[in-house]
């Protein structure tokens, strides 16, 4: 879910062929990762005293992959998938979410959030697309947490590492969850895992989108592709390269600086709210 909406030319390539080797280093052992995540899900659910999970299915690769993993960990009878459309949501996204539901044989429900959010939109007629998108993301999470209480199930997160680092999330919206099985995977790595799990190829290959309006895409909002930015983020965070070293690897300096600026600006989204220290023993 975006926080800024400033369409700009999408960066699809870099200034040399050298970064292709970096893309290779982003490859994961899908069997090992799959096993670790499935174990993680079982441990998180059991530790909280639960047996079931609820997940929002958007029709995108992130939520589909998270759903496949959760079903493998808990069994289809213990997973509830919710489709949460707005009146402008693409029929294709609903169909893709339904395809995952049908493939996995899980319980599901569809809850239209239109009558829930539009009173607020009418109250603030000057609300721009960013604010409207954040309201929709938070309303979807309200529904998910209500159903988690009704069904006694934990809410599964679906956000990837790329989005978290770039701040491309909505606090208390799509960023909210009880646990996140795919949060340590870059977008390109998540696609690798999705293919290994058997997520439909159409879902893996389609342009990622928050589906805020017809034709809206993540990469169009961000101004660069996930394939390009994942390589920069991998060098900066996994290999601890300096910005100069990333530029030397073949990336344009303006692009590297733009990515770093986003990472730094949205640091607050990756932390719990700070608490003023008064006593000697704080919670947590």
N, C-alpha and C positions, 0 to 999 in steps of 0.2 A: 504494500500500500504506500503510495507516494506521500511525501510531505512538501515537496516543491513541484510545481508543474511549469517547467520552462522548456518547451520542446527545442531541441537543437540537433544539428547533424549527428547521426549515430556513428561512433567510431567502430569500424568493422575490421580494421587492420592496423598494423604497426609499421615502423619505418624500415624493418629489415626482416629477413627470414629467420633470424636467430631465435625469436620467441617460440617457434614451433617446438623446440626442445623443451621449453618450459611447460608447454601443454602436455608433453609426454610425462613430465614429472608430476602432473596433477592426476595421473591415472591411479586408480585404487585397486586393491585386491577385493573384488566385490563379494566373494565368498566369505572372507574374513570379516569385512565390514558388516555384512548382513548378519552373521552370527553374533557379533558383538552388540549390534543394535537390538536384535531380538532378545538377547539376554538382558540388556539394559531395560527394555520395556517391561519384561516380566518382573525384574527386581523392583522397579519403581512402583508398579501397581501393587505388588505384594507388600512392599514396605509401608505403603499408605493404608493397607488393610482393605484393598479393593480387589475386584476380579474383572471389572469391565472398564471399557473406555468409550468415549464419545469423540467424534472428529467431524470437523466441517470440511465437506468436499466441494471444492470450487470448480473442479473440472481441469485443474492444472496439474503439472507433474509433481510439484512439491507435496500437495495434499494426497495425491494418488499414491505416491511412494510411501508416505507415512502410513497410509491406510493399509497397504499391502503388508508392511512390516508389522503393524499392530495386529492384524488378523493372524499372521504367522505366529506371533508371540502368544496371543490370548485365545485364538479360535474364533471363527465367524460368529458364533452364538453370543460372544461377549463384546462385540463391537457394534456401535450405533453410528451410522453416518447421516449427517444432516446436510441437505442442500438448502441454501439460504439466499435465494435470489431477490433482486430488486427489479422493479418493472422494466428497466432497460437492460437487464442481464441478457446476454446472448443465449439463444436457444441451443447453440452448439456447446456452450459450457455446461448447461444442464444435461445435455445428452452425454457428454463425456463423463460427467460425474455418475450418471446412471449406469454407464457402461462398466465403471469400476464396481459399483454396487452389485450389478448382475454377475460379473466375473467372480467376485468374492463370496457371493451368497450371504451378504450381511443385512441386518436390519437397517431400515432407513426411514427418513421422513423429509418432507419438503415444507419449509416455513417461509412464506413470503414476508420479507421485512418492509415492504412498501408502506403499508398502513401504520407501521411503527415509527418510521423516520420522517414521513412527509409532514406531519404536524409541526415538527421542528423546522423543516425547510420553509414552510409557510410563515412561521413566526419570524424567521430571519431571511427575508427574500433576497438579500444581498450576499447570501452565503455562496462562496466560490467553490470550484470543483474540489479543492483540497479539503476544505471543511466538510463538504458533503461526503467525500470519500471516507474521511475519518469517522464521521457519524455512522456510516454504514458498517464500517469495520467493527466499531464498538458495539453496535446493536447486534451484529452477528455473534459477538462473544457473549453478550447478555443471554441470548437464546441458548448458546452452547452450555454456559454455566448453569442456566436454569434446568436444562435437560440432564446435565451431569448430576444435579441434586435429585431430580425426579427418578433417574435411572440408576442412581448410586454408581457413578462411573467417573473416571478421571478424564479431563480434557487433554487431548493430544495436540501438541504444537506441530506446526508444519513449515516454519520458517527456516531458510537455509543460511549458511555462514556469510555468503556474499551479501544478502539483504541486511543481515545484522550489522556487518562492518560498515556498510554504506548508509545505515540509518533508514533504509527503505522499508519501514514498518510503521505501524500505528501503535503507540503505547496504549495498553489496556484494550487493544483491538486484536489484530492478527498476531501481535507479539505476546499476548497473554496465553498461558497454558499451565498445566500441572507438570508436564515434562515435555521435552522436545527431542525426538529420536533422530532428526536430520540436521540439527542446528550446528554440527561441526563438519558439515559437508559443503564445499563450494558448489555453486549451481552446476558446473560442468561435471563434477563428481557425482552429484545427485542424479544427473541424467544417466550416468554409467550404471549406477545401482538400479535405477528404474528399469533399464533394459534387461538387467540380469534377473530382476524379479518378475518380469513378464508384464509390466505396465504397457498398455496399448501404445504402439508406435506413434499413432496420431497425437496422443497426449504428450509424449516425449518431445516431438518435433515442432509442435505448434508454438508460436510466439508467446512467451509468458505475458500475462495480463491480469491486472486487478479488476478488469471488466467494469470500469467506471462509466464508460460511454463507448459507443460503437467505434471500433478501430483503435482504442487505447491499448498501448503495450508498455511493459516495464522498460524495455530498451529505448523506446521512443521518449519516455519521460526522463530517463537517466542521461541519455545522450551518448551511450556507448553500449557495446554488446557485452553479454556475460562472458563470452569466450575471451574477449580482450581484457576485461577488468579482473577476471579470475587469475590471469597470469601475473598481473601487477600485484594483486593482493597476496598471491602465493609467495612471490619473491619478498615482499615487505614483511609478511607475518610468519610464514613457515621457514623461510631461509634467512630472515632478519637482514635482508639487504638494505642498504641506504638508498635514498632516492637517486643519488648519483649512480649507484651501481645498477639500479633498475633502468635508468636512461641508457647506461652503457650496454645493457642487455638488448637494446633495440627499440625502446619505447620513447615516444615523444615526451619531452619534459613537461609540456603543458598538460598532457593527459595524466602523467604521474602526479603532478601537483594538484590537479583537480580531484583525483581519487583520494589523496592524503587529506585534502581539505574537508571532504565529506566525512571521512573516517573520524577526524578530530572533532568536527562540528557536532556529530551525533553520538559522541561518547556517552552522554547522559542517558541515552536510551538503553545502553547495555548494562546499566547499574541499577541496583535497588535505590529508592529515594534516600538521600543522605539524612541521617538523624543527628541532631545537635547533641554532642556528648556532655552529659551532666553527671552521671554516676560512674562508678568504677567498672560496672558490669552491664554492658549493653546487650540487648536482645540479639542473638546471633553471633 
